[in-house]
């Protein structure tokens, strides 16, 4: 991206990776795994199902990033858990997308 303003690469990376990953992992996968929560009245059972779904999706998200390095996979799994918690707590995929975009942009800045 030679000749582009310095803000373009982090903005491109932040948007390019964050939005599709959040839609797939927190939107589709986490949503499908936690669907049974909607019909569960027990608060404890909902927490167990959501936690299990969050753990599974975070591990899968980390494994997808294993091609870079083991450290990257572990970091991706942990940040994936944070994005999942954000999505669950706010009941909004947009909040997770924005958190992911900010993290990706921060990687470029630091």
KOLPATI-505028 format. One line per 2 residues: number of its first residue (from 0); for each residue x negated, y, z of N, C-alpha, C, O, CB. Coordinates in steps of 0.2 Angstrom, whole numbers, padded with zeros to 4 digits. Glycine has a CB too. Layout:
<sites>
NUM = X/Y/Z/X/Y/Z/X/Y/Z/X/Y/Z/X/Y/Z; ...
</sites>
This chain:
<sites>
0 = -0004/-0006/0000/0000/0000/0000/-0004/0006/0000/-0003/0011/0004/0005/0000/0006; -0009/0006/-0004/-0014/0012/-0005/-0010/0018/-0007/-0006/0018/-0011/-0020/0010/-0009
2 = -0012/0024/-0004/-0009/0030/-0006/-0003/0032/-0003/0000/0037/-0005/-0008/0030/-0013; 0000/0027/0001/0006/0029/0005/0005/0032/0011/0000/0032/0014/0010/0022/0006
4 = 0010/0036/0014/0009/0039/0020/0008/0034/0026/0010/0028/0025/0016/0044/0022; 0005/0036/0031/0003/0031/0036/0009/0028/0040/0008/0022/0043/-0002/0034/0041
6 = 0014/0031/0039/0020/0028/0043/0024/0023/0039/0028/0019/0041/0025/0034/0045; 0022/0022/0032/0026/0018/0028/0025/0010/0030/0029/0006/0030/0024/0019/0021
8 = 0018/0008/0030/0017/0001/0032/0021/-0001/0038/0024/-0007/0038/0010/0000/0032; 0020/0002/0044/0023/0000/0050/0031/0000/0049/0035/-0005/0052/0022/0004/0056
10 = 0034/0005/0046/0041/0005/0045/0043/-0001/0040/0048/-0004/0042/0043/0012/0041; 0039/-0002/0035/0041/-0008/0031/0041/-0014/0034/0045/-0018/0034/0036/-0008/0025
12 = 0035/-0015/0038/0035/-0021/0042/0040/-0022/0047/0043/-0028/0048/0028/-0022/0045; 0042/-0017/0051/0047/-0017/0056/0053/-0019/0053/0057/-0023/0056/0047/-0010/0059
14 = 0055/-0016/0048/0062/-0017/0045/0062/-0024/0041/0067/-0028/0042/0064/-0012/0040; 0057/-0025/0037/0056/-0031/0033/0057/-0038/0037/0061/-0042/0036/0050/-0032/0029
16 = 0053/-0038/0043/0053/-0044/0047/0059/-0044/0052/0062/-0049/0053/0047/-0045/0050; 0060/-0039/0055/0065/-0039/0061/0072/-0040/0059/0075/-0044/0062/0064/-0032/0064
18 = 0075/-0037/0054/0082/-0037/0053/0084/-0045/0051/0088/-0048/0054/0084/-0033/0048; 0080/-0047/0046/0082/-0054/0044/0081/-0059/0049/0085/-0064/0050/0078/-0056/0038
20 = 0075/-0059/0053/0074/-0063/0059/0079/-0063/0064/0082/-0068/0066/0067/-0062/0062; 0082/-0057/0066/0087/-0056/0071/0093/-0059/0068/0097/-0062/0072/0087/-0049/0073
22 = 0095/-0058/0062/0101/-0061/0060/0101/-0068/0060/0106/-0071/0062/0102/-0058/0052; 0096/-0071/0058/0095/-0079/0058/0095/-0081/0065/0099/-0086/0066/0089/-0081/0054
24 = 0090/-0079/0069/0089/-0082/0075/0094/-0080/0081/0097/-0085/0084/0082/-0081/0077; 0095/-0074/0082/0099/-0072/0087/0106/-0071/0085/0111/-0073/0088/0097/-0065/0090
26 = 0108/-0070/0078/0114/-0069/0076/0117/-0076/0074/0123/-0078/0077/0115/-0065/0069; 0114/-0080/0070/0117/-0086/0068/0115/-0092/0073/0120/-0095/0076/0114/-0088/0061
28 = 0109/-0093/0074/0107/-0099/0078/0109/-0098/0085/0113/-0103/0088/0100/-0100/0078; 0108/-0093/0088/0110/-0092/0095/0118/-0091/0096/0121/-0094/0100/0107/-0085/0098
30 = 0121/-0088/0091/0128/-0088/0091/0131/-0095/0090/0136/-0096/0094/0130/-0084/0085; 0129/-0099/0086/0131/-0106/0085/0130/-0110/0091/0135/-0114/0093/0128/-0109/0079
32 = 0124/-0110/0094/0123/-0114/0100/0127/-0112/0106/0129/-0116/0110/0115/-0113/0101; 0128/-0105/0106/0132/-0103/0112/0140/-0102/0111/0143/-0099/0115/0129/-0096/0114
34 = 0142/-0105/0105/0149/-0104/0104/0154/-0107/0109/0159/-0105/0110/0151/-0107/0097; 0151/-0113/0112/0155/-0116/0117/0157/-0112/0123/0161/-0113/0127/0152/-0123/0119
36 = 0152/-0107/0124/0153/-0102/0130/0160/-0098/0130/0163/-0097/0135/0147/-0097/0130; 0162/-0097/0124/0168/-0093/0123/0174/-0096/0126/0179/-0093/0128/0170/-0092/0115
38 = 0174/-0103/0126/0180/-0106/0129/0179/-0109/0136/0184/-0112/0139/0182/-0112/0124; 0173/-0108/0139/0171/-0110/0145/0173/-0104/0150/0171/-0099/0150/0164/-0112/0146
40 = 0177/-0106/0155/0179/-0101/0160/0175/-0101/0166/0174/-0096/0170/0186/-0103/0163; 0171/-0106/0167/0166/-0106/0173/0160/-0102/0171/0157/-0103/0166/0164/-0114/0174
42 = 0159/-0097/0176/0153/-0093/0175/0147/-0096/0175/0142/-0095/0171/0154/-0087/0180; 0146/-0101/0179/0140/-0105/0180/0139/-0109/0173/0133/-0109/0171/0141/-0110/0186
44 = 0144/-0112/0171/0143/-0116/0165/0141/-0112/0159/0137/-0114/0155/0150/-0120/0163; 0144/-0106/0158/0142/-0101/0153/0135/-0099/0154/0132/-0099/0148/0147/-0095/0154
46 = 0133/-0098/0160/0126/-0096/0161/0121/-0102/0159/0116/-0101/0156/0125/-0094/0168; 0123/-0108/0160/0119/-0114/0158/0119/-0115/0151/0113/-0116/0148/0122/-0120/0162
48 = 0124/-0114/0147/0125/-0115/0140/0121/-0109/0137/0117/-0110/0132/0132/-0115/0138; 0122/-0103/0139/0118/-0097/0136/0111/-0098/0137/0107/-0097/0132/0121/-0091/0139
50 = 0109/-0100/0143/0101/-0101/0144/0098/-0106/0140/0093/-0106/0138/0100/-0102/0152; 0102/-0112/0140/0099/-0117/0135/0099/-0115/0128/0094/-0117/0125/0104/-0123/0136
52 = 0104/-0112/0126/0104/-0109/0119/0098/-0105/0118/0095/-0105/0113/0110/-0106/0117; 0097/-0100/0122/0092/-0095/0122/0085/-0099/0122/0080/-0097/0118/0092/-0090/0128
54 = 0084/-0104/0126/0078/-0107/0126/0076/-0111/0120/0071/-0110/0117/0078/-0112/0132; 0081/-0114/0117/0080/-0118/0111/0079/-0113/0105/0074/-0114/0101/0087/-0122/0109
56 = 0082/-0108/0104/0081/-0103/0099/0074/-0100/0100/0071/-0098/0095/0087/-0098/0099; 0072/-0098/0106/0066/-0095/0107/0060/-0100/0105/0055/-0097/0102/0065/-0093/0114
58 = 0061/-0106/0107/0056/-0111/0105/0055/-0112/0097/0050/-0112/0095/0057/-0118/0108; 0061/-0112/0094/0061/-0113/0087/0058/-0106/0084/0054/-0107/0079/0068/-0114/0084
60 = 0059/-0100/0086/0057/-0094/0084/0049/-0094/0085/0046/-0092/0080/0060/-0088/0088; 0047/-0096/0090/0040/-0097/0091/0036/-0102/0087/0031/-0100/0084/0038/-0099/0099
62 = 0039/-0107/0085/0036/-0112/0081/0036/-0110/0074/0031/-0111/0070/0041/-0119/0081; 0041/-0106/0072/0041/-0103/0065/0035/-0098/0064/0032/-0098/0059/0047/-0099/0064
64 = 0032/-0095/0070/0027/-0091/0069/0020/-0094/0071/0015/-0091/0071/0028/-0085/0074; 0020/-0101/0071/0014/-0105/0073/0009/-0104/0067/0003/-0106/0068/0016/-0112/0074
66 = 0011/-0103/0061/0006/-0103/0055/0001/-0097/0056/-0004/-0098/0053/0010/-0102/0049; 0003/-0092/0060/-0002/-0087/0061/-0008/-0089/0066/-0014/-0089/0064/0001/-0081/0063
68 = -0005/-0091/0072/-0010/-0094/0077/-0005/-0096/0083/0001/-0095/0083/-0015/-0088/0080; -0008/-0100/0087/-0005/-0102/0093/-0003/-0096/0098/0003/-0096/0101/-0009/-0107/0097
70 = -0007/-0092/0099/-0006/-0086/0103/0000/-0082/0100/0004/-0080/0103/-0012/-0081/0103; 0000/-0081/0093/0006/-0078/0090/0012/-0082/0091/0018/-0079/0092/0004/-0077/0082
72 = 0012/-0088/0091/0018/-0092/0092/0021/-0092/0099/0027/-0091/0100/0017/-0100/0090; 0016/-0092/0104/0018/-0091/0111/0021/-0084/0112/0026/-0083/0115/0012/-0092/0116
74 = 0018/-0079/0109/0020/-0072/0110/0027/-0071/0106/0032/-0068/0109/0015/-0067/0107; 0028/-0074/0100/0034/-0074/0097/0040/-0077/0101/0045/-0075/0101/0033/-0077/0090
76 = 0038/-0083/0104/0043/-0086/0108/0045/-0082/0114/0051/-0082/0115/0041/-0093/0110; 0041/-0079/0117/0042/-0075/0123/0046/-0068/0121/0051/-0067/0124/0036/-0073/0126
78 = 0044/-0065/0115/0048/-0059/0113/0054/-0061/0110/0059/-0057/0111/0044/-0055/0108; 0055/-0067/0107/0061/-0070/0105/0066/-0070/0111/0072/-0069/0110/0060/-0076/0101
80 = 0064/-0073/0116/0068/-0074/0122/0070/-0067/0124/0076/-0066/0126/0064/-0077/0128; 0066/-0062/0124/0068/-0055/0126/0073/-0052/0121/0078/-0049/0124/0062/-0050/0126
82 = 0072/-0053/0115/0077/-0051/0110/0084/-0055/0111/0089/-0052/0110/0075/-0052/0103; 0084/-0061/0113/0090/-0065/0114/0093/-0062/0120/0099/-0062/0121/0088/-0072/0115
84 = 0089/-0061/0126/0092/-0058/0132/0096/-0051/0130/0101/-0050/0133/0087/-0057/0137; 0092/-0047/0126/0095/-0041/0124/0102/-0042/0120/0107/-0038/0122/0090/-0037/0120
86 = 0102/-0046/0116/0108/-0048/0112/0114/-0050/0116/0119/-0048/0115/0106/-0053/0106; 0112/-0055/0121/0117/-0057/0125/0120/-0052/0130/0126/-0051/0131/0114/-0063/0129
88 = 0115/-0048/0133/0117/-0043/0138/0121/-0038/0135/0126/-0035/0138/0111/-0040/0141; 0119/-0036/0129/0123/-0030/0126/0129/-0033/0121/0133/-0029/0119/0118/-0026/0122
90 = 0129/-0039/0120/0134/-0042/0115/0133/-0038/0109/0138/-0037/0105/0141/-0041/0118; 0127/-0037/0107/0126/-0033/0100/0120/-0036/0097/0114/-0036/0100/0126/-0026/0102
92 = 0120/-0038/0091/0114/-0040/0087/0110/-0033/0085/0104/-0034/0084/0116/-0043/0081; 0113/-0028/0085/0110/-0022/0083/0105/-0020/0088/0099/-0017/0086/0115/-0016/0082
94 = 0106/-0021/0094/0101/-0019/0100/0095/-0024/0099/0090/-0021/0100/0105/-0020/0107; 0096/-0030/0098/0090/-0035/0097/0086/-0033/0090/0080/-0033/0090/0093/-0042/0096
96 = 0090/-0031/0085/0086/-0029/0079/0082/-0022/0080/0076/-0022/0078/0091/-0027/0073; 0085/-0018/0084/0081/-0011/0085/0075/-0013/0090/0070/-0010/0089/0086/-0006/0089
98 = 0076/-0017/0095/0071/-0019/0099/0065/-0023/0095/0059/-0021/0096/0073/-0024/0105; 0067/-0027/0091/0062/-0031/0087/0058/-0026/0082/0052/-0026/0081/0066/-0036/0083
100 = 0062/-0021/0079/0059/-0016/0075/0054/-0012/0078/0048/-0011/0076/0064/-0012/0071; 0056/-0010/0084/0051/-0006/0088/0045/-0009/0090/0039/-0007/0090/0055/-0003/0095
102 = 0046/-0016/0092/0040/-0020/0094/0035/-0021/0088/0029/-0020/0088/0042/-0027/0097; 0038/-0022/0082/0034/-0023/0076/0031/-0017/0074/0025/-0017/0072/0038/-0026/0070
104 = 0034/-0011/0075/0031/-0005/0073/0025/-0003/0078/0020/-0001/0076/0036/0001/0073; 0026/-0005/0085/0021/-0004/0090/0015/-0008/0088/0009/-0006/0090/0024/-0006/0097
106 = 0016/-0014/0086/0010/-0018/0084/0005/-0014/0079/-0001/-0015/0079/0012/-0025/0081; 0008/-0011/0074/0004/-0007/0069/0001/-0001/0072/-0005/0000/0071/0009/-0005/0064
108 = 0004/0002/0077/0002/0008/0080/-0004/0007/0085/-0009/0010/0085/0007/0012/0084; -0003/0001/0088/-0009/-0001/0093/-0014/-0005/0089/-0019/-0007/0092/-0006/-0005/0099
</sites>
